[in-house]
């Protein structure tokens, strides 16, 4: 009888222990099923929210950089034009003697580094025109008898100049000029370049109009200025950018013609181009006076919106995302723009002669997103493993307590 009682007690003890272990395993399973997915879901939700917040503020920072870049580039172009205007006005206060004009050109080149494609004086009555032409390496004076061979002729500026007063300047749009460039070895040589022309009247002491001075700015120098601001040599350079990503600026006029674009390492390049702009837009290539100019089609509504906004004197920014004809449709780009102003008269408001647009296909937001996802994956996996380990330790402790309670009953 005693043996039977001991057997029953032993069997009862093992049944209670087995039931306690079963309850412990059930508790462990329930805790794992309830807590681990919940923790992962909370972490993923937190990661998504923080990703969108960080992406928004990174985009804001990039937009501010693009706005600043466009504004500083437009200001640099405007300052360059203003410096040329002052050079022209100072020349108009001097004599039209050829040697004095040549000396003035040399002084400008040595003191300011200014190089003008044309610098001349057109006399109204005497016909003794003085015109110097430079190809960058040397400059020559055009003989009076060959002045009429310059196309377009600076003599045609008179119809507009005659209505200007002292201190006022005529600014023309960009044109391709073809003119004689004779020198001893080749007296019939010619040269051509795309230039902006400025002209101002020259008066006598009695306020009689004697003629007018004019100069031409080689468009390649303005192109090089835009290229400078897109490079690591920029006066406002802050951090290096990825050279594999397309970033460039271009100049456009108020008629909607894209005139030329910046190009890395373009200094000394004889050609101006609009290739990068034409790559993603439809439109018309070439206009009278500038074969490389490009006008986007009327279907490019946002471009024309930019031109209209520039005409109102506004700087702005546009975001382009998911454009189908891009190489990677997921890659958008930012377009910032700012107007270029020019002073034609000290008594009149500045005129808006065009604008500078800056295209930035930055991948910073995408790269930051990838890094964020990598970090979140590591955090989620680590947190899941830590939660599982914690649940196992806690459930074992609870199971031991249950077993002790079962044994004490």
C-alpha positions in Angstrom: 0.0 0.0 0.0 2.9 2.4 0.9 4.5 1.6 -2.5 1.3 2.4 -4.3 0.9 5.7 -2.5 4.5 6.7 -3.4 3.9 5.8 -7.1 0.8 7.9 -7.2 2.6 10.9 -5.6 5.5 10.6 -8.0 3.1 10.4 -11.0 1.2 13.4 -9.8 4.4 15.4 -9.3 5.6 14.6 -12.9 2.2 15.6 -14.3 2.3 18.9 -12.5 5.8 19.6 -13.7 4.9 18.7 -17.2 1.9 20.9 -17.1 4.0 23.8 -15.8 6.6 23.3 -18.5 3.8 23.3 -21.1 2.3 26.5 -19.7 5.9 28.1 -19.8 6.2 27.1 -23.5 2.8 28.5 -24.3 3.6 31.7 -22.5 6.9 32.0 -24.4 5.1 31.5 -27.7 2.4 34.0 -26.9 5.0 36.6 -25.8 7.0 36.1 -29.0 3.9 36.3 -31.3 2.6 39.4 -29.5 5.7 41.4 -28.8 8.2 40.8 -31.6 5.9 41.8 -34.5 4.6 44.7 -32.5 8.2 46.0 -31.8 9.1 45.5 -35.5 6.0 47.4 -36.7 6.7 50.3 -34.3 10.3 50.5 -35.5 9.3 50.4 -39.2 6.6 53.0 -38.7 9.1 55.3 -36.9 11.7 54.7 -39.6 9.2 55.7 -42.4 8.1 58.8 -40.6 11.7 59.9 -39.9 12.7 59.2 -43.5 10.0 61.4 -44.9 10.8 64.2 -42.4 14.5 64.0 -43.1 14.0 63.8 -46.9 11.8 66.9 -46.8 14.4 68.9 -44.9 17.2 67.7 -47.1 15.2 68.7 -50.2 14.6 72.1 -48.6 18.4 72.5 -48.1 19.1 71.5 -51.7 16.5 73.9 -53.0 18.0 76.8 -51.0 21.4 75.9 -52.5 20.0 75.9 -56.0 18.3 79.2 -55.4 21.5 80.7 -54.1 23.5 79.3 -57.0 21.2 80.8 -59.6 21.0 84.1 -57.8 24.8 84.5 -57.4 25.4 83.4 -61.1 22.9 85.9 -62.3 24.4 88.6 -60.2 27.9 87.7 -61.5 26.7 88.1 -65.1 25.0 91.4 -64.2 28.1 92.7 -62.5 30.3 91.7 -65.5 27.9 93.7 -67.8 27.9 96.6 -65.4 31.7 96.7 -65.4 31.7 96.8 -69.2 29.1 99.6 -69.2 31.3 101.7 -67.0 34.3 101.0 -69.3 32.3 102.2 -72.2 31.0 105.3 -70.5 34.5 106.2 -69.4 35.7 105.8 -73.0 33.0 108.1 -74.2 34.4 110.9 -72.0 37.8 110.5 -73.7 39.1 111.4 -77.1 38.5 109.3 -80.2 42.2 109.3 -81.1 43.2 105.8 -82.3 46.4 105.7 -80.2 44.5 106.8 -77.1 41.9 104.1 -77.7 44.5 101.5 -78.1 46.2 102.5 -74.9 42.9 102.4 -73.1 42.3 98.8 -74.3 45.7 97.8 -73.0 45.0 99.5 -69.7 41.8 97.6 -69.3 43.4 94.3 -70.2 46.3 94.8 -67.7 44.4 96.3 -64.8 41.0 94.5 -65.0 41.6 91.6 -67.3 38.8 92.8 -69.6 39.0 91.6 -73.2 36.6 93.0 -75.7 36.0 91.4 -79.1 35.3 94.9 -80.6 36.0 98.4 -79.4 35.3 101.3 -81.7 34.3 104.8 -82.4 31.9 105.6 -85.2 32.1 109.2 -86.4 28.9 110.8 -87.8 30.4 113.4 -90.1 34.1 112.8 -90.8 33.8 109.1 -91.6 37.0 108.5 -89.7 35.9 105.4 -87.9 38.2 103.7 -85.4 37.5 100.1 -84.7 39.7 97.5 -83.0 39.0 93.8 -83.2 40.5 91.1 -81.0 40.6 87.3 -81.3 41.8 86.8 -77.8 45.4 86.5 -78.7 45.9 89.7 -80.6 44.0 92.8 -81.6 44.1 94.7 -84.9 42.7 98.0 -86.1 40.2 97.6 -89.0 41.2 99.9 -91.9 38.5 102.5 -92.5 37.8 101.1 -96.0 37.0 97.7 -94.5 34.6 98.9 -91.8 31.7 98.4 -94.1 32.6 94.7 -94.4 31.7 94.0 -90.7 28.4 92.0 -90.5 26.2 93.2 -88.8 27.6 96.6 -89.3 28.1 98.8 -86.2 27.1 101.8 -88.4 23.5 100.6 -88.2 23.4 101.4 -84.5 23.0 105.1 -85.2 19.2 105.0 -85.6 18.9 103.9 -82.0 21.9 105.8 -80.6 20.7 109.2 -81.9 17.8 109.2 -79.4 20.0 108.6 -76.3 21.3 111.2 -73.9 24.6 111.5 -72.2 25.4 108.5 -69.9 22.8 106.3 -71.6 23.8 103.0 -73.1 22.3 100.8 -75.8 22.4 97.1 -75.1 21.8 94.7 -78.0 21.0 91.1 -78.0 23.5 88.4 -78.8 24.6 88.2 -82.4 27.2 86.4 -84.5 29.6 89.0 -85.9 31.7 88.3 -89.0 34.4 90.9 -89.7 37.8 91.4 -91.3 40.8 90.5 -89.2 43.8 91.5 -91.4 47.4 91.1 -90.4 50.7 91.2 -92.2 50.8 87.5 -93.2 47.1 87.4 -94.2 45.6 90.8 -95.1 42.3 89.1 -96.2 41.8 87.1 -93.0 38.4 87.2 -91.3 37.1 86.1 -87.9 33.7 85.6 -86.3 32.3 85.4 -82.8 29.0 85.6 -80.9 28.9 88.9 -79.0 26.8 91.3 -77.1 27.2 94.9 -78.2 26.9 98.1 -76.1 27.0 101.6 -77.5 26.8 105.1 -76.1 26.7 108.6 -77.7 29.8 110.9 -77.8 29.0 114.6 -77.4 31.1 117.7 -77.8 31.4 120.3 -75.1 28.5 122.1 -76.7 26.4 119.0 -76.5 26.6 118.3 -80.2 26.4 114.6 -81.1 29.8 113.7 -82.8 29.5 110.0 -82.9 29.3 107.0 -80.6 31.6 104.6 -78.9 30.7 100.9 -78.9 32.2 97.6 -77.6 31.4 93.9 -77.9 31.5 91.3 -75.2 32.4 87.8 -76.4 29.7 85.4 -75.3 32.3 82.8 -74.5 33.6 84.9 -71.6 30.1 85.0 -70.1 29.8 81.3 -70.7 33.1 80.8 -68.9 31.8 82.9 -66.0 28.8 80.6 -65.6 31.2 77.6 -65.9 33.4 79.1 -63.2 30.4 79.3 -60.8 29.7 75.7 -61.5 33.2 74.6 -60.7 35.3 74.1 -57.6 37.1 77.4 -58.4 33.8 79.3 -57.8 34.1 82.4 -55.6 31.2 80.9 -53.6 32.5 77.3 -53.5 31.6 75.5 -50.3 31.7 71.7 -50.7 32.7 69.4 -53.6 29.9 68.0 -55.6 29.8 64.6 -57.5 31.2 65.3 -61.0 29.2 62.4 -62.4 25.9 64.1 -61.8 24.6 66.7 -64.3 24.7 70.2 -63.0 24.9 73.2 -65.4 23.6 76.7 -65.8 22.3 78.3 -69.0 21.4 81.9 -70.1 18.2 82.7 -71.8 16.7 85.9 -73.1 13.2 87.3 -72.7 12.1 86.0 -76.0 12.5 82.4 -74.7 15.8 81.6 -76.6 18.3 79.5 -74.6 21.6 81.2 -75.7 24.3 79.0 -74.2 25.1 76.8 -71.3 28.0 76.4 -68.9 30.4 73.6 -69.6 33.1 72.2 -67.3 36.6 73.0 -68.6 35.1 75.3 -71.2 37.7 78.0 -71.0 39.2 78.6 -74.4 36.5 76.4 -76.1 35.7 78.2 -79.4 32.1 77.1 -79.5 29.1 77.9 -77.3 26.4 75.2 -77.0 22.9 74.4 -75.8 23.3 70.6 -76.1 22.5 69.8 -72.4 19.3 71.8 -72.6 18.2 70.3 -75.9 18.8 66.8 -74.6 15.5 66.7 -72.7 13.4 69.3 -74.5 11.7 69.6 -77.8 11.9 72.9 -79.7 13.6 74.9 -82.4 17.4 75.0 -83.0 19.0 78.1 -84.4 17.8 81.6 -84.9 19.0 84.4 -87.2 22.3 85.7 -85.8 22.9 82.7 -83.5 22.8 79.2 -85.0 23.4 77.4 -81.6 20.4 79.1 -79.9 17.5 76.9 -78.9 13.9 77.8 -78.2 11.8 75.1 -76.4 8.4 74.3 -77.8 5.3 75.8 -76.5 4.5 72.4 -74.9 7.3 73.0 -72.5 4.9 75.0 -70.3 7.1 75.2 -67.2 10.0 76.7 -69.2 7.7 79.4 -70.5 6.4 79.9 -67.0 9.9 80.5 -65.9 10.5 83.1 -68.7 7.3 84.9 -67.7 8.3 84.9 -64.1 11.7 86.2 -65.0 10.2 89.1 -67.0 8.3 90.1 -63.8 11.7 90.3 -62.0 11.1 87.2 -59.9 13.6 84.5 -59.0 12.1 81.0 -58.4 12.5 77.3 -58.3 10.8 74.3 -59.9 10.9 70.7 -59.1 10.7 68.1 -61.9 10.1 64.5 -60.7 9.4 61.4 -62.7 9.9 62.8 -66.2 9.4 59.9 -68.5 12.1 60.8 -71.0 14.9 60.9 -68.4 17.3 58.0 -68.4 16.0 57.0 -65.0 12.4 58.0 -64.4 13.0 58.0 -60.7 15.5 60.8 -60.9 14.0 64.2 -60.9 15.9 67.5 -60.9 15.7 71.0 -59.5 15.5 74.1 -61.7 16.3 77.4 -60.1 16.3 80.7 -62.0 17.0 84.4 -61.4 16.8 87.5 -63.7 19.8 89.3 -65.1 19.5 93.1 -64.9 21.2 95.8 -66.9 21.3 99.6 -66.3 20.7 101.4 -69.6 20.3 104.8 -68.0 21.0 106.2 -64.5 17.6 107.8 -64.5 15.6 104.7 -65.4 15.0 101.4 -63.6 17.2 98.5 -64.5 16.0 96.4 -67.5 15.7 92.7 -67.3 17.6 91.3 -70.3 17.3 87.6 -69.5 17.9 85.1 -66.8 20.2 82.4 -65.6 18.8 78.9 -64.9 20.6 76.3 -62.8 19.8 72.6 -63.3 20.7 70.3 -60.4 20.2 66.6 -60.6 21.4 65.9 -57.1 21.3 62.4 -55.7 21.7 63.5 -52.1 18.1 62.7 -51.1 18.3 59.3 -52.8 21.7 58.4 -51.2 20.4 59.6 -47.8 17.3 57.4 -48.3 19.5 54.3 -49.0 21.6 55.0 -45.9 18.5 55.5 -43.8 17.1 52.1 -45.0 20.4 50.4 -44.3 20.4 51.8 -40.8 16.7 50.9 -40.2 17.3 47.3 -41.4 20.2 47.0 -38.9 18.2 48.5 -36.1 15.1 46.3 -36.8 17.1 43.1 -36.9 19.1 44.0 -33.8 15.9 45.1 -31.9 14.1 41.9 -32.9 16.9 39.7 -31.7 17.2 41.6 -28.5 13.4 41.4 -27.9 13.4 37.6 -28.5 16.3 37.2 -26.1 14.6 39.3 -23.5 11.3 37.4 -23.9 13.1 34.1 -23.5 14.8 35.2 -20.3 11.6 36.6 -18.9 9.5 33.6 -19.8 12.0 31.2 -18.3 11.9 33.2 -15.1 8.1 33.1 -15.1 8.1 29.4 -15.9 10.4 28.7 -12.9 8.0 30.7 -10.7 5.1 28.6 -12.0 7.0 25.4 -11.3 7.8 26.5 -7.8 4.2 27.4 -7.2 3.1 24.0 -8.6 5.5 22.1 -6.3 4.3 24.0 -3.3 0.7 23.0 -3.8 
